[in-house]
Amino acid sequence: DGSLETKELLRFEPMSKAGKNPVTAVAFADDLLKGSNGSDIDYGILSIGTESGRVEVWAVPIPSDTYSSSDSKGIPKPVLLRAIPFNDGHFDTVKKLSWRPRTGHANGLNNDGRLVDLTLASCGQDNGVRIFNLVIRNTI
């Protein structure tokens, strides 16, 4: 019939020590992180901005093409990689997040191949722009 299939891959509500906040901005980085212990699940790097001005970076599992919704119990939970400290973030709603496109090192890896070096920009209702450099391990 020519229709395209839409399949929900993951659903979660980010909750950190700061509690629940409505999510107002999201952005995926180009890079993928590898699962540990020979896992065949890769992790996407997802930044999340909230109404309270919080910026968080999460590793979210990206199931393979063969994933079916009946396998959902076998998918690991997202992992909070980094929460930008409040004094470095926005004091009002985060409106937009964007990862700097990758240039230089292959797959964004640094020279030892175990760390991913990324740059994230954010803007908020507080009229501020913030740019963060993050170094993240390549394996979850």
N, C-alpha and C positions, 0 to 999 in steps of 0.2 A: 504493500500500500504506500510505500515511499515515506512513511512517517519515521521520525527519529526517536530513538529511545532516550529517556531521561531516567537517571538512577541516582538516588541519594547515596552518597558514599559515607558520610559521617554527619552526626549531629551532636553538638555538645554546647554547654553553657560555661564559658570561662569563669571560673571562680578562683581567686587567689586570696591571699591574706587580707586583701582590701575588701573582700566581700563581693557581692553581685553588683554589677553596674551595667546599664544598657550599652550594648555595643553600637558604636556610631561610625566606625571605619574599619576596613580590613584590606590587606594586601598580601599576596603570595610573592615570595622571593623566587628567583629563577632556579636556585639550587635545591637539590634533594639531599637529605641525610640518610645514611644507611642504618638499618636495624641491627642491633647487636646479636651475637651468638648465631650467626648464619641465618637470621630472619630474612624472609623473602619480601618483607614489607618495607618500602621506602617511606620516608617522612618528608612532608612539605614543610617549609618554614613560613609560618603565617603570623603576620603582625596584626594586632587588634588594638584599636583605640576606643575609649569609652567616654560616656557622658561626663564623668568626673575628671577627665583629663589624663587618665592613666593610659600608658602604652605598655603592651606586653608582647612578647615574642614566644610563639608556641611551635612545637614540633607536632604535626598532625599526621597520623598514618594515612598513606595513600594506597588503598588496596590495588592489587593487580587487575588486569583486564578480565581475569577469570573469576573475580569476586562475584558472589551472589548475595542477596540480602539475607539468605538463610545462614550465611557465614558470619553475621555481624557480631556474634558473641566471641569469635576468635580474633577480632580486630583489637589491637591494643588501644588504650586511652591516650589522648593527647598529653603532651608533657610540656609544662611551663619551662622555657629555657631561660627567659630573662624578663624581669619587670623593671622598667625604667623607674628609678627613684622619683618620688613626687617632686622633690626640689629641682630635679633636672627636666621634668616633663611640663605639661600644660596645667594651668589652674582652672581651665574651663574645657568644654567639650572638644574632643579631637574630631576634626572634620575630614581629614584626608591623610592617608599614609601612602608612601611610595618607596620601593626599593630601588637603589641605583642599579642600572643595568651592569652586568658583569663584563669586565674587561681585564686583560692581563692574564693572571694565572688560570690554568685549565680548570674548569668547573668551580671556580672561585676558591680553590684550595690554596693555602699558603705553601711555602717551600717544603715543609715536612709532610704535607699531604694529609694531615690529621685534623686540621682546623680550617674552618670556612670564615673568610673575612668579608663582612657585608656592611653596607651603608644604608641607613633608613632615614628618610625625611618625613616629618609630620608637620601639620599645621592645625591650628585650633581656633576656637571661638574667641580666645584671648588675644587674637591678632598676632600670635607668635608663630615662628617657624623654628623647628628644632631639627638638627641633623645629628644622628648617632652613628658611631662606628661600633660594630659588634663582632666579636670573634667567638665562634661557636665550634664545638667539637663535631667532627664529621660523622660520628657514630652515636646513636641513641642507646 
